[in-house]
Amino acid sequence: TPLNSLLSHVNFWIETIQAVTKLTRYVSSSTPSQEINFWLSLTSFVSYSTVD
């Protein structure tokens, strides 16, 4: 049903937003690899969440 589909999308968004807000970024002590992974995760979220 449309309502179930909507609820599924909303729940996915909630889980994804929670995952992104838990990302930590310590610029002064992070390695280049950690910095790259942080930005890739953030970019992945933004690009995936705008597809629907």
C-alpha positions in Angstrom: 0.0 0.0 0.0 1.1 3.6 -0.4 1.2 4.1 3.3 3.5 1.1 3.9 5.8 2.4 1.2 5.9 5.8 2.7 6.6 4.4 6.2 9.4 2.3 4.7 11.0 5.3 3.2 10.6 7.4 6.3 12.1 4.7 8.5 15.0 4.4 6.0 15.6 8.1 6.2 15.6 8.1 10.0 18.1 5.3 10.2 20.4 6.9 7.6 20.2 10.3 9.2 21.0 8.8 12.6 24.0 7.0 11.1 25.3 10.2 9.5 24.9 12.3 12.7 27.0 9.7 14.6 29.9 10.2 12.2 32.8 11.8 14.0 35.4 14.0 12.5 38.6 15.0 14.3 40.5 17.1 11.8 43.6 17.6 13.9 44.1 14.0 14.7 42.6 12.2 11.7 44.7 10.5 9.0 44.1 11.2 5.4 42.4 7.9 5.0 40.0 8.7 7.8 39.2 12.1 6.3 38.5 10.5 2.9 36.2 7.9 4.5 34.3 10.6 6.4 33.6 12.6 3.3 32.8 9.5 1.2 30.2 8.5 3.8 28.7 11.9 3.9 28.6 12.2 0.1 27.2 8.7 -0.2 24.3 9.7 2.1 23.5 12.9 0.4 23.6 11.4 -3.1 21.6 8.3 -2.2 19.0 10.2 -0.1 18.2 12.5 -3.0 17.5 9.7 -5.5 14.0 9.0 -4.4 
